[in-house]
Amino acid sequence: MLLIHHQHLVFALTHVVVLALMTSCQTSNDGATPSDPVDATVEEAGPDVAQDAPTAEVTPEADPSDVQDTSHLPDGAPPGWRAWTEWSEDCPLYVPSPNAEMPAPIEWEPCSASVPSSLGCRRMKDTWSGAGLGISGYPNFTLDPATDKALLQFTRIRVGGDKEVSYRLVAEADGVVRNAILKLDSSSMDCRYGEEEVSGTRFAQGIHTRTKGTDGAVEDHWGFLGGSIDDLVPSVVFRPDDPTEASAWFISDRWVIRLVAGKHLAYDWAFQQRHTVYDAAGDLPPFDATVVGEDVFSEVSTSNYCGVLSWNLEHGSRPLLRWYGDSTHGAGNFDTDGKDMVWTYSAGPKGCGVDASNPEVWTAPYTTDPAVLQATARRVRKDVFGMSAYPYAVGFGYAMRTDDSSNLFVVRLSDGRASFLPSVAGLLSWNGVLGVADGELFVKAHMKEDTAGLTIARIPIANLPFDLPAD
């Protein structure tokens, strides 16, 4: 299973919260104060296996009767679709009935002329807006665990040129649409739903709604919906005890991870169990989580300190790449596909900034054990970028990421050779990586000379030059 994170790349308003968590401590010191600075071989923490009582109302299996069979659908709703109001009567979504027609599959076309033709790049064709308006800014990627086919979660915006109509889809890159949710008031700031992640057989979306109290004050509420990518109706709805706490979400088939108030919390999909994966109290704030089956990797950072911790039920939280009290060593940009782990390592006066000292690409076989990682980790090559909010996407022996200038960097892990695909001012931006399928890279891109919006590009790995030798 391949799980690629947003940068991290949850929907827009949640991103603001994530970045706020990252920047709120930009001038702070490393809050952890063990008796002596330690490296990644520090003694592991005891497991956190306490099972807390449920903290919120949840509907683990939605009843089909919750889907309203209305005879008079609003404009924009296709025949056979029905209102879904499990989260809010005031913020309806629309879902297909069993016999309803699903949205059309993805079509692909050659990338614009700003991309070298030798790459054989193709982009998602905008067949819905009539004006090349593209997709939402936070698409997700995974591999179908049964077939290893690429699956994409994304939003077709301004369908038919109507700014209010959008479809959130999970679709095979070269096949059918597996899941579809229609929104008919997309410009409303009071009812916001957005893709968070897709992983294995499940999808996740964040909810952000606004209500007015009796005193007229606006109150923001945050929540979660998701389920199987093959369900016509979302089967899980999570309402936190305190819905006013902004949250971001990361998933695997086993866990739903919630980033809230300096914590990573793990819930089972029935939301009957809760475990504290990571708590920033006395330590660095978390921002990103990578989830592979039972295992969770928390990336933590300020401008001076950064690292990665692992967690599972068996071992609890352990510092995987962490140098307590030492700002001259840092690790970030972490990702794994469950086979290879890749990160940026930096040693020097600036260990963790965008201008990190001596950034290098490192890799190791998949593990959650810091001792095993230390014994098996190896340097791949110099990293052309420093630390950033743009992590690697890893798969099939390759790793790639973008930078603040919208350039794309691809590394072959076997020998350290790399490709660098630059942005083109005013014409081409590589806006973030999605994932690696067998033989192809999937990347967000903005090809400005002939389209107005964001698209997804796919590039055959065999066409990349890998003309940067290992160093």
N, C-alpha and C positions, 0 to 999 in steps of 0.2 A: 504494500500500500504506500502510495506516495502522497504526502500531505504538504502542500506548498502554502506558505503563509502570506498574508497581506503584508504590506510594508507598514505595518502589518494590518492595515490594509483590510480593515473592516470598513463598514460603510461610513459615509463622510462625517457625520457628527460624532460617531464613536472615535474616529481618528483624532478629532480634536482632543478628546479626553486622553487617548493614549499618548499623544505628543505632549500634552500638558503634564502627564505623569513623568515623562522622560525629562522634561525641561525644568520641572519645579525644583529639582535638586541640582541644577547645573553647577552650582558653586559649593555644594556640600562635600564633606569628606566622607570616606568610607565609614559607615556607621558601625560595621561589625568590629568588635574589639576582642578577639581571642588573645590569650596571653602572649603568643608569639605569631608573627606573620607566617602563613602556611601557603603551600601551593596546592595543586590539584590532588595531591595525595593525602590531604587532611583527613583525619579520622571521620568516618561517616556519622551522620546524625541518626538518632533512633527513628524507627518508622512511625509515621503518623497514620494509624489505622483506625482511629476512633470514628465510629459511624454516628454522625449527629442526626438528630431528629429533622424531618423535612422542614425547610425554612420558608416554603412558599406553597401556594396552591398550584397544582399542576394537573394537566389533563394528559396522561401518558398515552392514551389511545382515544383519539377523537371519534365520536359517534357520527356516522354519516348523516344522522338527523340534524346535526349541528349546521349542516350546509343548507341554507335556505333555498327552497325550490320556488323561486318567484316567477310569476307568470309575466311580469312586466319588467324586463331588465333595462338598466340604464343604457344610454347610447354608448356604444363602444364595446359592449359585452356580446360575444358571439353566441349563436344558438346553442343551447344545451349546457351553457355555463351557469353557475349558481353562486349566490353570495355566501361567503364564509365570514362569520362574525364572532368567532370564538375568542378573539382578543378584545374586540370592541364593536358594539353596534354602531358607534359613530365613525368607525374607521374600517369599513368593510373591504375585504378582498374578494376576488372571484376565482373559482376553481372549476375545472371541467367535470361534468358528470361522466359516468362510465362510457357512454356512447358518444360523447362530444368529440368534435374534431380538435386535435392538438395543433399548436402552432407549427409552422413549416420548419423542417430541419435547417441546419446551418448550411449556407452555401459559401464557397470560397472563390476568390479571384486573385489574379496576380497583384503583388504589391505595387505601389506607385513607383515612378521613375527615380525617386530619390534613394531607393534601395538598390544596390548593385544587382543587376539581373543574374549574375553568376551565383547568387545565393539561392535562387529558385524560391524566393519568398512568396507566400500566399497570405492573403488577409481575409478576414471575415467580410463577406459582402453584405452591405446594408440593403436588405430586400424589403424593409418595413417602413422606413421614414419617408422615402421618396426624395431625400435631400442629403444623404450621406451624414446624418446626424449621429450615427454610431451607437455606442453602448454606454452603460454606466461606468464609473471610474474604478470599481472594485470587483472585477471578476475573479473567480477562483478556479482551481484546477485539481483534479485527482485522477487516479487510474482506476478503472473498473477492476475490482479484485478478482472477478471471474475470467476476464478476457484481456486485461492489461490495456484496454483501449482508453484513449484520452476522453475524459469527461470535463465539461466546462459549465460552471454556473455563472450567469451573467444576466444583464437586463437590457432588453431592447427598449430604447426610449423613444418617445414621440412617434408612436406607431401611427401610420397614416398621416404624419405631420401634426398630430394632435398632442400638445405638450402634456395633456392630462393622462394619456394612455400609455402604459408600459407593461411589459411582460417580463417577469423574472423566471428564468428557465434553468433547468439542468438538462444538458443535451450531449449526446455523443458527438465528438468532433466530426465524425464521418458516419452519422446514423440518425436515429430517431431522437426526438425530444422526449425525455424521460419524466420530467416534472415541469409544471407550469402554473404560475400564479399571476393573475391579472390585477392591476391597480388602475382605477379610473379617476383618481384625484392626485396625480403625481406631483403637482406643483404645491400641494398643501404642506405647510410646515407643521401642521398639527397631527398628521398621520404619516409617519415615515417607517417604511420597512426596507431593509437592505441586506444584500448577500454578505455573509460573514465567512463561511467556509463550506466546502464540500469535501468529504473524505470517505473513501471506501463506498459504502452503501447508503450514506446519510448526508443530509444537507442541513445547514443552519443559517437562519436569518436573524438579524437584530431588529428590535422594535423600539421606536422612539415616538411617543405620542405626547401631545400637550393638552392639558385641560385647564379650565378656569374655575377657581374656587368661588365660594359665595362672596368673597371680598373682591373678586375681579382679578386676583393675582393669578398669573400663569404658572402652572406646575408641570415639570417634565417628568414623564414616566418611561422607564426602560424595561424591556423584557426580551423574551426569546421564543422563537418558534422553529420547528424543524421536524425531521422524520426521515423515513425512507425516501430515496430519490424516485422510487417507483410507486409511491402513494399519490393518489389524486388529491388528497386532503392532508394538510399538515397534521401529524399525529401527536405532537408534543408542543405544549404551550406552558411556559414557565413565567410565573409572576413573583418576583422577589418580595420578601417581607417589606423591604423598603424600596419601592420602585423608583424613588427619586435618585438613587445612586447610579450614576452612569456606569455602563458595563460594556466590555468587549468579550467576544466569544471565540473559542477554538475547539475543535472536535476531533474525535476518532470514532470508530464504531463502538468503542468501550466507554469513552468519557465525553462529557461536556465540561470544558474548562471556562470559568468565568474570571475575567480580570476586573476587580472592583476594589477600590480603596486600598491600593497597595498590596493586594493579595491575588494569588492564583488559587481558586477553589475548584475542586473536581467533583462533579455530580455524575451519578449513573443516569442513563437515559430516562428512567422513571422518576428521577429527582427524589428518590427515597433515601439515598445515601449522599453524604457530603464529607469531603476530606480537604484539609488545608494542604495544598501542594507547596505553597511558598507564602511567607508573610514578611513584608518589608520592615516590620518593627525592629529597629536596631541594625538594619542592613540596607541594601540598595533597593530602589524601587524597581519592580518588574515591569516589562512592557510587552514582550512577545512570549508566546508559548508554542512549542512544536509538540504535537501529540502523535505518537505511533503506538497503536494498540493500547496496552496497559501503561505505557511509559509516557512521562511528561517531561519536557525540557524547558526550563524557565530561563529566559535571558534577562539579565539585570544590568542597570547601567546608570551612571551619572557622567559628567564630562571628564571626571578624573579616574573613575573606577568602572570596570565592566567585567562580566563573566557569565558563566552558564552553570546551572544546577540541574540535576536529574532527580526524578521522583517516580516511585511506584509503590504499590501496597506492601511489597515484600521488604524493601529497604528504606522506605521513607525518602526524605530529602538528603541529597549528597552533593557537595560542591565538585562539579565535574571539571570545570575550567575556572578556577577562582583563586585569586591571590589577595588574601585579606590584608588590608592596611598597606598594600604595595601598589602605588600608582604607576610604576614603571613596567608593569606587565598587564596585558589585557586581552580578552577574547570577545568576539562579537560576530555579527552577520551569520549566525549559526543556522544550519539546516541539516536534515537527514532524510533519506528515503527508506530507512530501516535496514540499509545495507552499508552505505558509506555515510560518514559524518564529515561535514566540511565547516570550517570557520576561518575567520581572520584572526591572526595572532600578532600582537605588537609588543615590542620590548624597547624601552627607551624613556626619555623624559616625558613624552606624551603618549601614554599607552592606549588611551581610549577616545581621543577626540577624532573629529573628521580629518585632522592633520596628524593622525597617529604616527609615531616614530616607527620606521621600518616595518610596515604592514606586510604580512606574509600569509599565503594560503596554506592551511594545514588540513590534513585529513586523517581519519582512523576508521577501522571497521566498527560497525555499530556496537555500542555498549552503553550501559548506564553506570558502570563501575569505574571510578576515577583511577584506580590502580591499573586496571586493564588498559584504559585509555592512555595513561602515561607510558605504558610499555609498548603500545602499538602505534601511537601517533607519529606522523612523519610530515616533514615540510614538503610542499608540492612546488611552490615557486613564489616569487614576489607578487603581492597583490597590488594591482595598479590603482586601486581605490583605498581609502582608509576606512575607519569605522563609520557606520552610517545607520540610518533607519531602513536601509534597503538590503535585506538579507539575501543569502544565496538561495537558489533553487537547485536541488540535487537529484540526480537520477541517472541510472544506466552508465555510471562511470564518468559523468560530467557534472560540472557546477557552473552556474551563471548568476550574474547580478548586474544591476544598473547603478548609476551614481546620480548625484544632484544635477549633473549636466546632461542627463538623459543619454549617456553612452552605455553600450552593452559590452560586457566582458564575459567570455566563455572559456573555461579551463577544462582540459582533459586530464583527469586525475592520474592516469597510468604513467604519463611521462612529463606532465607539467607544461606542455605546450598550450598556447592560448590564442584566441582570436579576440580582436578589439574592433567593435563596430561602432563608429562614432555617430553622434547625432549630426544633423545638417541644419544649420541655423535657418529658422523660418520655414523649413520644409519637413524635417523628420525628427521625431523624438522617440526614443525607446523609454517608455514610461513605467517599466517594472516587469519583473519576470513572473511567470505563472508556473511552468513545470516542464519536465523532460519526459517525453514519451519515447518509445523504442524507435530511435532514428530521427526524432524531431524535437525542436525546441518550440515552446509556446510562450509568447512575449506580448505584453501590452505595447501598443504603438500609436502615435499620432502622426499621420501622413498628411501634412497640412496643405499641400499644393492642390489636392483634388478632393478632399473630404473635409467636413466640418467637425467631426467628432472622433472619439477614441475608437480603436479597433483592436482586434487580436490578430497577431501575425504568427505564422508557423514557418520555421526554417529547417530544411533537412540538414542534419549534422554533417553528413558527408560533403556538403557544399561549403562548409566553413574552411577557411584557409589554414587555421592553426599555424600562423606564420610567426608568432612570438615564441622564441625558444625558451625553455625553462631556464631560470637564473637563480 
